[in-house]
């Protein structure tokens, strides 16, 4: 049975009257890709800061790679890597110079063979002497991961690594993450608000909302807990919830923005009744969802994850604008 890469018990962080992380417990085996799935502001980044020793715990205990984050923070930092949402590369340095700087910061004596191997693994060997400002977004992400792997970490934290990326680059990064996990045996803790990303990448997922874990398990286990289907309907005229709830087969009605989400035993059985109850010219949109991570999130929180995810910042554009302002 694999050892635990990350263990946390009652992990809590308060900022005055605000509880950002509320008594979180987790046990992540070595070599897994573990996902924290939740909207912006749910506490995902705060958990990473607690586990990496960047902020103090208010309550609870945690170990990373076998070391206590409160009592042995330097031992933890020596064994972890971090791929952040924001840019961590120096655009005016070459790929090799960025690796050199990383090696100096971490005081790595024999880093060159490792750096060369990483550049080759990420297909960057031919561009090692080129300045990073000439790199594509995908190449920059490859180099960022190479920097995180340079000191042979046991655990890599990836905090919203695909924010602001186009779909093709995002899927390329998915392949990189699974490849790094498999090739180097490193444990990955990934935070995301993208449902599809968590489903595609993660061996285990904890859904977090308002600082609390509200559901945990493998993607299949989480989907299996929803013993229902969902019909979402938007109408041009108001429809009373009680009228929808009275339809046979409807067990619950929830407001989802301007729409109503009906929890039903069988969409095939309920749809004809629903269409008979509401005039066709009043129906703007109707959608049927089988159990997915999205429906799991809705089931345990009462809202959709993207309702809060729209304000996600594109840190790359922010840092690019800062650099331009300084030139």
Secondary structure, DSSP 8 states (H G I E B T S, - for coil): ---EEEEEEEEEEEETTEEEEEEEEEEEETT-EEEEE--TTSSHHHHHHHHTTSS--SEEEEEETTEETTT-HHHHHTTEEEE-SS--S-TTSBHHHHHHHHHHHTT-SS-HHHHHHHHHHTT-GGGTTSBGGGS-HHHHHHHHHHHHHTT--SEEEEESTTTT--HHHHHHHHHHHHHHHHHH--EEEEEES-HHHHHHH-SEEEEEETTEEEEEE-HHHHHHT--SEEEEEEESS---HHHHHTSTTEEEEEEETTEEEEEES-HHHHHHHHHHHS-GGGEEEEEEE-S-HHHHHHHHHSS-THHHHTT---HHHHHHHHHHHH-
